[in-house]
Amino acid sequence: MPPLALLSKLTVGSIVDIVAVAILIYNLMLMLRGRRAMHVLGGVAVLALVYVAAVQLKLRLLEWVLAGIAPYTAFALIVMFQMEVRRLLARLGRFSWLGLGGQLERREVADEIVLAVEHMVAERTGALIVLEREIGLRTFIESGVALDALVSRDLLCSIFQPKGALHDGAVIVQGNRVAAAACFLPLSGGPHESNRWGTRHLAAIGVTEDSDAIAVAVSEETGFIALAANGRLQTEVPIERLRTLLIQYEAGRTPRVEPTAQPQMGTVGKVDKAQV
């Protein structure tokens, strides 16, 4: 049949059907890539080819043996691939169906960051976490150590562990993944900023001056939380307020940050001379 005749028979339902199958196969390949399951599937494919060859060459005994094994293959695959099947279902569940999946994922990321910040505040551990949005931060990501790991409280706390190899510098978060750690950021060049804030806070302001990212800084001297957006810094942010601002940011809304006019001596004015 000519290609034009085939295209003329293509309906909206057929296109949706093809796209759905393509998405399913794509996610299946992502799930299996680099895992032992790929070798198992390769073995199944070899058996299938042997069966087809047995039928074509009329090798009755081999055909009979393989035909007897075939009914149990599906059950065997389900047992062997149970973890992969669960992972595939979880991956599909994270899709933003009507925005619900995206909201749940955004809240999970915000909760993990808030839990990490809460722990670091209690331990007086200095930290700088930058969340990327529309404007890419690839230049800064390449200045650090690539991680590409899911955002989690334990991971963030481990990165900023004092005297750790990655604790100096910033963590950059892309979506629900930590892209890199120990990243170097530009310091704010605003007038008199260097006399008002520590290096970590200047970096938080600097990275938000030329991008739509937001930055969360924790002072290792005072334990105060600061949040920067649009080149402005708000200090002494309560933990619940931080959670609200992060959820707003992850939902695509720019959080409203009230800049702190002047740090008080002995608190934010002397904070964090940690290098970023």
C-alpha positions in Angstrom: 0.0 0.0 0.0 1.4 3.5 -0.9 2.6 5.6 2.0 0.0 8.4 1.2 -2.8 5.8 1.4 -1.5 4.8 4.9 -1.4 8.4 6.0 -5.0 9.0 4.8 -6.1 6.2 7.1 -4.4 7.7 10.1 -6.9 9.0 12.6 -6.5 11.0 15.9 -7.1 7.8 17.8 -4.3 6.0 16.0 -1.9 8.9 16.7 -2.8 8.8 20.4 -2.4 5.1 20.4 1.1 5.3 18.8 2.3 8.1 21.1 1.0 6.2 24.2 2.9 3.0 23.2 6.0 5.0 22.4 5.9 6.7 25.8 5.4 3.3 27.5 8.3 1.7 25.6 10.5 4.8 26.3 9.9 4.6 30.1 10.4 0.8 30.0 13.8 1.3 28.3 14.8 4.0 30.8 13.8 1.6 33.6 15.9 -1.3 32.3 18.9 0.6 31.0 22.1 -0.4 32.7 20.4 -3.1 34.8 20.7 -6.9 34.8 17.1 -7.1 33.5 18.4 -6.1 30.1 20.5 -9.3 30.0 17.5 -11.3 31.0 15.4 -9.8 28.2 18.2 -10.5 25.8 18.0 -14.1 26.8 14.3 -14.2 26.3 14.7 -12.6 22.8 17.3 -15.3 21.9 14.8 -18.0 22.9 12.1 -16.4 20.8 14.4 -16.3 17.8 15.3 -20.0 18.3 11.6 -20.9 18.5 11.0 -19.0 15.2 13.9 -20.8 13.6 12.7 -24.2 14.9 9.3 -23.6 13.4 10.8 -22.6 10.1 13.2 -25.5 10.0 10.6 -27.9 11.3 12.7 -29.0 14.3 9.7 -30.6 16.0 11.3 -31.6 19.3 12.9 -28.2 19.9 9.7 -26.5 19.0 7.8 -28.7 21.4 10.1 -28.0 24.3 10.1 -24.2 23.7 6.3 -24.2 23.3 6.0 -26.0 26.6 8.1 -23.4 28.4 6.3 -20.4 26.8 3.2 -20.3 29.1 5.3 -20.0 32.2 7.6 -17.3 30.8 5.2 -14.4 31.6 4.9 -15.5 35.3 8.7 -15.9 35.5 9.3 -12.4 34.1 6.8 -10.9 36.6 8.7 -12.5 39.5 12.1 -11.6 38.2 11.2 -8.0 37.2 9.0 -7.1 40.2 11.3 -4.3 41.4 11.5 -2.9 37.8 7.7 -3.0 37.4 7.3 -1.2 40.7 9.8 1.4 39.6 8.0 1.9 36.2 4.7 2.4 38.0 6.3 4.9 40.4 7.8 6.7 37.4 4.4 6.9 35.7 2.9 8.1 38.9 5.2 11.1 39.0 3.9 12.4 35.8 1.9 15.6 36.2 -1.6 14.3 35.5 -3.8 17.5 35.6 -1.0 19.0 37.7 -1.5 16.7 40.7 1.6 14.6 40.2 3.7 17.8 39.8 2.3 19.3 43.0 3.1 16.2 45.0 6.6 16.1 43.6 7.1 19.8 44.3 6.0 19.4 47.9 8.3 16.4 48.3 11.3 18.5 47.2 10.3 21.4 49.4 9.8 19.1 52.4 13.2 17.4 51.9 15.0 20.8 51.7 13.1 22.1 54.7 14.0 19.0 56.8 17.7 19.4 55.8 17.7 23.1 56.7 16.0 22.4 60.0 18.7 19.9 60.9 21.5 22.2 59.8 20.0 25.1 61.8 19.9 22.9 64.9 23.5 21.8 64.3 24.7 25.3 63.3 25.9 23.9 60.0 26.5 26.5 57.2 24.8 25.8 53.9 23.9 27.4 50.6 21.2 25.7 48.4 20.3 27.2 45.0 17.1 26.2 43.2 17.2 26.6 39.4 14.1 27.6 37.4 13.8 28.9 33.8 17.2 30.5 33.5 19.9 27.8 33.4 22.8 27.7 35.9 25.0 25.4 33.8 28.1 27.6 34.1 27.9 27.4 37.9 27.0 23.6 37.9 30.2 22.9 35.8 32.3 24.7 38.4 31.3 22.1 41.0 31.2 18.4 41.5 28.5 16.7 39.4 26.1 14.5 41.4 22.7 14.1 39.6 21.0 12.6 42.6 17.5 12.8 44.0 17.0 15.6 46.5 16.9 14.2 50.1 17.5 15.4 53.6 20.2 12.9 54.2 22.1 13.8 51.0 22.0 17.6 51.7 23.1 17.1 55.3 25.9 14.8 54.2 27.1 17.4 51.6 27.3 20.2 54.1 28.9 18.1 56.9 31.7 20.3 58.4 35.1 19.3 57.1 33.5 17.3 54.3 35.0 17.4 50.8 31.9 19.2 49.4 30.8 21.5 52.2 32.5 24.6 50.8 30.4 26.0 48.0 26.8 25.8 46.9 24.5 23.0 46.0 22.4 23.6 42.9 19.0 21.8 42.6 17.4 21.2 39.2 13.8 20.0 39.6 13.9 17.1 42.0 17.6 16.4 41.6 20.8 17.7 43.1 22.8 18.6 40.0 26.1 19.5 41.6 27.8 20.4 44.9 30.7 22.6 45.8 29.7 25.1 43.1 31.3 28.6 43.0 28.9 31.5 42.6 29.3 35.1 41.8 29.3 37.5 44.7 26.9 40.4 44.7 28.4 43.7 43.5 25.8 45.9 45.2 27.0 49.0 47.1 28.3 48.2 50.6 27.0 44.7 50.4 30.4 43.3 51.4 30.2 45.2 54.7 26.8 44.0 55.5 26.8 40.2 54.7 29.1 37.3 54.8 30.5 35.6 51.7 27.7 32.9 51.7 25.0 35.5 51.8 26.7 37.6 49.1 26.8 34.6 46.9 23.1 33.9 47.5 22.3 37.5 46.4 24.7 37.4 43.5 23.3 34.2 41.9 19.7 35.6 42.1 20.6 39.0 40.6 21.1 37.6 37.0 18.7 34.6 37.2 15.3 33.7 38.4 16.7 31.2 40.9 16.2 31.4 44.6 18.9 30.6 47.2 18.6 29.4 50.8 21.5 30.2 53.1 22.1 28.9 56.6 24.5 30.7 58.9 26.9 28.5 60.8 27.5 31.2 63.4 23.9 32.2 64.2 21.8 29.4 62.8 19.6 31.9 61.0 18.0 31.1 57.7 18.2 33.6 54.8 16.4 33.4 51.5 17.4 35.4 48.4 15.3 36.1 45.3 15.5 38.7 42.6 18.7 40.1 44.1 17.1 40.7 47.5 17.9 38.9 50.7 15.5 38.2 53.6 17.1 37.0 56.9 15.8 35.2 59.9 13.2 33.4 57.9 11.1 31.0 60.1 11.1 27.4 59.0 7.4 27.3 58.1 7.8 30.5 56.1 10.6 28.9 54.2 8.4 25.9 53.4 5.7 28.2 52.0 8.2 30.2 49.9 9.8 27.0 48.5 6.4 25.6 47.5 5.5 28.9 45.8 8.8 28.8 43.9 8.4 25.2 42.9 4.9 26.0 41.6 6.4 28.5 39.2 5.5 31.6 41.3 8.2 34.0 42.3 8.3 34.1 46.1 7.9 37.5 47.7 11.1 38.3 49.6 11.2 41.3 52.0 14.8 42.5 52.0 16.4 43.0 55.4 17.4 46.6 55.6 20.3 46.3 58.0 21.7 43.2 59.8 22.1 43.5 63.5 25.6 43.3 65.0 26.3 40.0 66.4 23.8 38.2 64.2 23.6 38.4 60.5 26.1 41.2 60.2 28.9 38.9 61.2 27.8 35.7 59.6 29.5 33.2 57.6 32.9 33.9 56.2 32.8 30.4 54.7 34.1 30.4 51.1 31.5 29.9 48.4 
